[in-house]
């Protein structure tokens, strides 16, 4: 789901969405460097279509939510010499 208020926490989102249906884990996606919310989250539910129908377009703290069914991230072909799970960091000068 997207267009979340940047101050929204996992607990607040769990409380908000559990008013309409049983909710599992809520994970707010945060910036790796700053730790600030990126404005979207993932919510585990048994019926994702029902979640979309109940909450897409609803307002939370003045923001209209965009709720969609998450899709699996397609695997990328490993065309470089990097091994799986290895990150390369560029030196900042």
Rosetta blueprint (number, residue, H / E / L):
1 X L
2 X E
3 X L
4 X L
5 X L
6 X L
7 X L
8 X L
9 X L
10 X H
11 X H
12 X H
13 X H
14 X H
15 X H
16 X H
17 X H
18 X L
19 X L
20 X L
21 X L
22 X L
23 X L
24 X L
25 X L
26 X E
27 X E
28 X E
29 X E
30 X E
31 X L
32 X L
33 X L
34 X L
35 X L
36 X L
37 X E
38 X E
39 X E
40 X E
41 X E
42 X E
43 X E
44 X L
45 X L
46 X L
47 X L
48 X H
49 X H
50 X H
51 X H
52 X H
53 X H
54 X H
55 X H
56 X L
57 X L
58 X L
59 X E
60 X E
61 X L
62 X L
63 X E
64 X E
65 X L
66 X E
67 X L
68 X L
69 X L
70 X L
71 X L
72 X L
73 X L
74 X L
75 X L
76 X L
77 X L
78 X L
79 X L
80 X L
81 X L
82 X L
83 X L
84 X L
85 X L
86 X L
87 X L
88 X L
89 X L
90 X L
91 X L
92 X L
93 X L
